């Protein structure tokens, strides 16, 4: 079958990427005069995906590539090619493919030699359509190997068994199937009768497929569909989807190139590598990302049963790492490391020791496993390793073995002098720690925070729900075939240590891990000079090739999968524009970044379905691998950082790293399970602590917070702490943000309050240092960066802009520093009408109600009418966005479908905020709306339990906490008592106080969910209602908690963990407890933060 040249020209033009049009086809590109609409559509879409519709960003993006909008427009046309156009080389293979397909006989597949890579028990979707590609690949492979045809008498079959060779072809077939699956499914849905497209999906949705006695699906339409495409050699498919044609041919060509390279390397190395003797019986491939023209790692199984790993990349770093392990073993360290032999051939290598998962022999071996895990963690910390997730480690008996060292000695990009990144480098300091390694347990979250999962080397020990959707085929290659996108599970990996068939829980071995880490840390500290004197080892590390990860691999993978949808395979320009979403990262600044050339390298790799790969040498300042020209002075050399870390080993750093290990474990295994429903037991009356004693207890907390601060060279103070992730009921151990709830502002609020009493400059200094990173953002000239910051944190009074405004107002008063108040005014500028209007959370913690409370505090200090108008705008949103639920009074949908009760996310807090707005504006509507919100809570009150239900869980629970339940509702009613003091309100307040006194038993201690939040209700009620007995109860309970903490060594911050977890934050941490102790000591001098007073 002969394809006309004009058809090939049309296919190649439509398949061409935008870059190819600009750089290779510009001279022969014929412009059309009637494609204005398609040009504008593509420009608008481009502008939207890279800049959210901001044309300035698109213009800037083009200018940095020396282009203008007018210059780019012609190349966004569909256009035509002149007769001077030379067909690209890939069309030769496409022509061969079409000719081969037209002559291919599906019925003779089983007669092919070697056997076709098909598995009747595991068919691939639409696989018959791609069988002819295997024939083409064989022909091109023979050309590469310089053999006339494939036969048993010559390579590859002198090296590989028939099965092993079939494995290689199966890898190709699977890649082609994955690439073309969505398109062929789309076409098949158009081909078969429409009833098929909805029937099976309906049955699946209602779980009826397994309940019905269905006969096997027929294949009449499917066979006709396959025949229809094959009869013209797939030419119709390629004409309709030219980009798919180019990608398919590219993938086939890369397979031929990589497979021939592997076979020839195997042939050449057999004589020098004894382990490669004998035939390869089986090959397992596609075990790593595809880099460098489709290359990936293979596991080879020889006829002897021995396994060897082939890596088509430089493995010098793996060799050097194992030399380091050998040196450690030679120093008679208590526990030796498991080492691995390699054969390094510079551009590729063989891993000669295959490590398999094996269980621990006994309980002592299990402890040694985690002790070695700590030793490994220490080495990775010093060597600058990262990305040591569960797929990169194997539990081999009592050894935890790192098998992928690609990100060992990972270099860092330098910060730009004078930039916001340079002036705020605290986060970098915190992450340049054991947290960087990826080995420690750590939650990651789905985009909506609903699913928590852990892929760390030590924390991933069970199957977990996947955070993303995966394609799942049903009734493959039948008339009823259909494709679903659904969330599956993350499979268990070989990193899991086992004993007697049971996976070992890492939290049970935290002490062993810390022991191993400490031993290795001290060993390296004592032998650092001896290690530095090892010239051979030092030289080996210094000049190794190292990878630089510019962007997370999953970002590339997700984008590649997205652009395999049919709509992106019709024209290369559309796919190029979609891939250019990667440019968003660069466009926040006004000046072209040093890293700009990385983008073109990323796009080039993605155009050929590669995962971009960048690198350098360990001692180089330039990024040299993966870019067209070296990017000079871009990297901080990883070898220099290794030497710096080695020389900086100290007792102080050891304590900090161990604290981070403990924090990681606490966050990973903590659950927010305060035991608020346990009634308090009668306890003997305690003499209350004096004001000075409460002050001293607060000072002790502040001292520990100060000791745990990390202050960088620019005076930015940072902390690591437990950040609560709403919707998932999980904690994350990470550098704290800026918020009042769990960030720097909450810590600074406590320290500044303590300064007001003690006048100790150290507290004032650290409070201001805690605000320095925020001040840097507020005063930075890059409006795009600051706008992005505001967008990320939200507007709420607990975690967002409103919380920061409130904190800055109070800190300004405590310190007597007007500049802090000025920063609060600047912060208010971020509460734009658009952000207020778009808010969906509405509540105190994350929504407009909390933002309004922050603004009202700022208005009280400044009298600015603009600030008051912003608060009024918030109030109007609360009026507008009420909903009716089950016929009850109108209320607010915040973080669940049903309106909630309570202060933090519920009607009590929102109603209180509206009462505060009414107090300032005297606008009756706000009071009326607040009353209706209170009426909603009243409508769901349980007269049986005498409490308000918390609808966050189903069935509802009844809590007595500030955030949810009686304590917070009581405080809200109390806060509005001077405005709304009806008999019903006072009765509800009495119920809340009774509940709070009744349920003061076992619980956590912090403000949000624990004792000190309840203590605030009792203290405030005693003061407002002039009820000294309530004040006494509050002081007695606080006295008990202080004494208990002194006995145990710390306060109880987590409901299911020991007291050793430390968290410096305000609402769920130590700063809030410290502040509440100051309230108990001097209630008249400090406002009720839990009321945003």
C-alpha positions, 0 to 999 in steps of 0.5 A: 500500500502506497501513501501519497506524499501529500497525505504524509505531509498533512499528517506530519504538519498536524503532528508537529509540535509548536517548537518544530513549527517555529524552529524547523518548519518556519521557512516552508509554512504557508499561512492561511487567511481564514483561521482567526477563530482557531488562533484566538481559541488556542491563544485564550486557552494558552493564556488560561492554563499558564496565567489564569487568563492574565495576558501579561503572563503570556506576553512575558512567557513569549518575550523570554523566548524572544517572541511576540504575540503577533509573531506566534499567531501564524504558527497557531494556525492549522496551515499548510506546507509548501512543496519545498518541505522535506518529510521528517524521518519518522514518516518513513517508519509510519509508511512501513507501519501502514504497509505492514498493517495492510498486509498483516493477517491477524489469523496467522499471529500464532504462526509468527516466529518468534512467538507474538507477545500476547497472553490469552489470559491477560489480553491488552485493550485493542491489542490486535490493532498494534500487532503489526507494530511488533513486525515493524519493530522486529525489522528495524531491530534487525537493521540495528543489529546488522542481521538479516532476520531473527533466528535461533542461530544469532543474536538476540537468541544466542543471548536471550531465551525466546521468553526473554525476547518476548518479554521485550516485545511485550513491553513495547506492546504495552506502551503502545496500548497505553498510549492509544487506549483512550483514543481507540476507546473513544472511537469504539464508543462512536462505532458501536450502538450507543446503548453499550456506552451507558449500560455497563457503566450503569450496572457498575455504579449500582454494583449489579455486574456481580449480581446478574448472571451475565453471559460472556459479552459478544465480540461482533462489533469489536471485531468489525471495529478492528477490521475497519481500522486495519483494512487501510493499514491504520491510515484513517487512524493516523489521519485523524490523530496525527500526533498519536502517529508521531508519538507511536513511531517515536516510541517504537523507534526508541524501543528499537534503539534501547533494545539493540543497545541492551543486546549489544552491551550484553554481548560485549560484557559477557566475556568480562562479567562472569555473572552474565554467563549463560542465557537470559531466561526472563526479563522484567522491564518498565521498572523505572521512569522513561528517560533519555529516549525511552530507556528504562531499567531491566531485571534479568533472570538467568537460566541459573536462577540468578538475577541481575539488574541492567541500568541504562545510565551511569551508576558511579554514585551507587558504586561510590556509596557502596565503597562508603558502606564498605569503609564503615564496615571496616571500622568495626561499627557495631552493625555492618551494612549490606553491600552490593557489587556493581559493574560500572561501564560509565554510561550504563551498568550491571547490578550484580547482587539482586536484593530480595525481600526477606523476613526478619529471623527473630525479634532481636533481628527486627530491632536490628532492622530498625537500628540499621534503618536509623544508621541509613537515615543518618548517612542519607542526611549527611550525603544529601539524599532525598526521595527515598520512598517505599519503592526505592528500598527493600527489607532484606532480613535485618537489613534495610537496603537502598536500591535506587540512589539516583537522588543521593547527593542531590544538589540544590538550586542557588537562591538569587541574591536579594530575592525573597527566597534568599531573605527567607531561607529558614524553610530551606534550613529546616528541610536540609535535615532528616526530613529531606530524605523521604525515609521518615514516616510522613503523610501526603494528601490528595488535592482535596485533603480527603485522602492521606497516604504515606509513601515514605521508606519507613512509614508505608507498611500497609496497602493504602487508598490511592490519592489519584484515579487510575484507568480500569478496563472492563470486558476487554476486547468485547462489544461491551468494553468500557473504561473507568477512572477510579481510585484503587490502592497503592500496592504494598512494596518490598520495603516492609519488614516482617516477622512471622508473617506480620508486618512490623509497625515502625512506631513500635521501633522508634527508639531503635531507629533513634539509637541507630541514628545516634550511633552512626551520627556519633561515629561519623562525628568521631571519624570525620577526619579519617573519612575526609582523609580517604582520598580515593573515596573522597575523589570518587564522591567529588566527581560523581554524576548526580541527578537534579530534580527540578520538578516532582516526577508525578507532575510530569507523569500526570501531564503526559497521561492527560495529553494522551487524551484524544483531543490532544492527539489531533494537532501538535499545537494543542498538545504543545500548549497543554504541556506548556502549563509547566511554564507557570512555575517560572512566571511569578517573577518579573525578571527572566529566571536563571532556570528559564532554559530548563523549560525548553528542555522539559518541553522537548522531553515531554514531546517525546514522552520522556520524563525530563532528566537533569543533572551535573557532577557533584562538584559543579556549580553548573547544570549540565545534563538535560539542557542544551547549554550549561546553566552556569552558577545555578547549583550549590554543589552537592559535594560541598554540602556533604563536606559542610554537613560532615564538618558541622556535626555537633551535639546541638545538631544531633538533638535537633535531628532526633527531635525531627525524627520524633516529630515525624513519628508523632505526626504520622501516627497521631490521631486527633482523638481527644477523649472529651466524653469522659466525665471528670472524676471527683478530685481533692481540692488543690490550692491554686497556683499563684499568678507568679507560678502561672507566669513561671509555667508560661515562661518554661513553655516559652523557653522550650519554644525559644530553644526549638527555634531555628533562626537563619542568617537573616534573622528569620525564626522558624519552627517545625511543628504539627500542622493539622490537615482538616478533612483527613484528621491527620497531622503533618510535621513540617515547617510552620506557616504564618497563621494564628492557628498553627503558625509563626503568628500564634507563637509570636502572639504568645511571646509578645504577651509574655514580653509585656509582663516580663519585659525580657528582650529575648521574648520580644526579639524572637517574636519579631524574628518570627514575623520577619519572614511574613514582613519579607513577603508583605514588603516584596515587590513581586506582586504575583508572588505575594498574591499567590501566597494570599491565595494559598493560605485563604482568608480565615480567622484561624488559618488565613489572612484574617488570622494574621491580621488579628495576630498582628493587631494584638502583637502590636499592642503587646510590644508597643510597635506601630510597624507591626500594626502597619503590617496588619494594614498591609495584610488587609489589602489581600482581602480583596472583594474577589477573595471575599466573594469566592469564599466557600468555607464561610466559618471562623477558622477558614472563611469570611466569618473569621476574616471579619473578626480580624478586620473588626479588630483592625478597624478598632485600632485604625478607624479606617472606613475601608477596613470596616467596609471589608468587614461589611462585605464579609457580613454580606456574604454570610447573609447571601450564602445561607442554606436551608437544610431539612426545613430547619432555620437557615444556616451555613454550609462550611466543610460538610454538606450539613450545616455544623454546630460549634465555634470553629466551623459551625453556626455558633462561631459564625453567629458570634461574628455577626453579633460583633459586626452588628455591635460596630455597625448597628445594622439590625439585619446582622443581628437577625441573621445571627439569631437565625443561626443560633436558632439552627443550633437550637433546633438540633440540640439533644434534650436527651444528651443535653448537648449539641451534636457534631455532624462531622461524624456520622452518626453525630457525636456529642463533644465538649470542646472549644472547636466542636461542642458545648465549650465553644458554643458556650463561649460564643454565647458568652461573647455575645451576651452584652448584645444578645442575652435572652433567657434562651441564650442564658439557659444554653450558657448554663447547659454549656457550663454544666457540661464543661464542668462535668466532662473535664476528665482524660483529654488532651491539654491544648486550646482547640480540643482540650482542657485549656479551651474548656478552662477559657470558658470557665474563666471568662464566664466567671469574669463576665457573670461575676461568678468567682467559683467558676474562676476557682474551678478554672484555676484548680484544673489549670493547676492540676494540668501544670503539675501533671505536666511537670511530673510527666515532662510535658503537656498532653498534646495528642490523644493517642500518643505519649506526652513527648510530642512537642508542637509549638503552635497556638491552637493545638500546641504549646504557645496556646497553653502558655498564653492561657496560663498568662490569662489565668495569671493576669486575666484583665491584661490579655484578651480572649483569643478564642473569641478574637477579642 
